[in-house]
């Protein structure tokens, strides 16, 4: 990004992030004034609304194509105008990697860390045709939030732990 002729205009603006990892990434990208909500989407909405409600200029939301919530809509209902720019897209795998299929088939895994509902859903969907769904569901699952854990519960997983806060430190703390 630093090579773009107008990068300084963007990186001089304050950047608001959901959590610490996103804040680190924003700093690494050159943003100097980064504020983390240290939580989930609702925490970011509350933080941004407290700072920008009633403002005359819109906020720029640099977003992924697939989003778990509606930041722009939530902020709009609180009087904050948001312009959304989709800047990345995650493409789901079409089949389970051979190494993972083998590890599940051979009971070589004890547990799995889960960061997003979409990736959990994809993992479950790919495990079925690979013939390892039962092995997957028998693992211990460590989830960033209840939202992330929901597809596992619906699929019948029994060993699910949810982080007390939606951040990586709390997730790792479950181990």
C-alpha positions, 0 to 999 in steps of 0.5 A, spaced: 500 500 500 505 504 501 507 505 494 500 508 492 501 515 490 495 517 495 497 512 501 499 517 506 492 520 505 489 514 507 494 512 513 494 518 516 486 517 518 484 514 524 483 506 523 478 502 527 478 495 528 474 489 531 480 486 535 488 486 536 490 482 530 486 487 526 489 493 529 496 489 528 495 488 521 493 496 520 499 498 524 503 494 519 500 497 513 502 503 515 496 506 519 499 511 525 492 512 529 489 505 530 484 504 535 481 497 537 474 495 540 478 489 543 471 485 542 466 483 537 462 487 531 457 490 536 463 493 540 466 496 534 459 499 532 459 502 539 466 505 539 465 508 532 458 510 534 460 514 540 466 517 536 462 519 529 455 519 530 452 526 527 458 527 523 458 530 517 463 526 513 462 518 512 466 513 514 470 508 510 469 501 511 475 496 508 471 490 508 471 483 505 466 480 500 463 475 505 462 479 512 459 476 518 455 482 520 452 489 517 457 494 520 454 499 515 447 498 517 448 498 524 452 504 524 447 507 519 442 506 525 446 510 530 447 516 525 453 514 522 454 514 514 459 508 512 461 507 505 463 500 504 469 498 499 470 491 498 478 490 498 479 482 499 475 475 498 476 469 501 475 463 497 473 456 500 477 450 498 473 445 494 476 439 498 479 437 504 486 437 504 489 430 503 494 431 510 488 433 514 483 427 511 489 423 513 490 426 520 483 425 521 482 418 519 488 416 523 486 419 529 492 424 529 489 430 532 486 432 539 483 438 537 482 444 533 482 452 533 476 455 530 476 463 528 470 464 523 463 461 522 464 460 515 471 456 515 467 451 520 461 451 515 466 449 510 470 444 514 464 440 516 461 440 508 468 438 506 469 433 511 462 429 509 464 427 502 471 425 505 468 420 509 471 424 516 465 427 519 465 423 525 472 423 526 472 431 525 466 431 530 469 427 535 475 432 536 475 438 542 473 444 538 476 451 541 471 457 538 472 464 538 465 465 539 458 462 540 457 464 533 463 460 530 461 454 535 454 454 532 455 450 526 459 445 530 453 444 535 448 443 529 452 438 526 453 434 533 460 436 536 460 434 543 466 437 545 466 445 544 469 450 548 468 458 547 473 463 548 470 468 554 472 474 549 472 474 542 480 474 541 486 470 540 489 470 547 482 468 550 481 462 545 488 460 546 487 460 553 482 455 552 487 450 551 
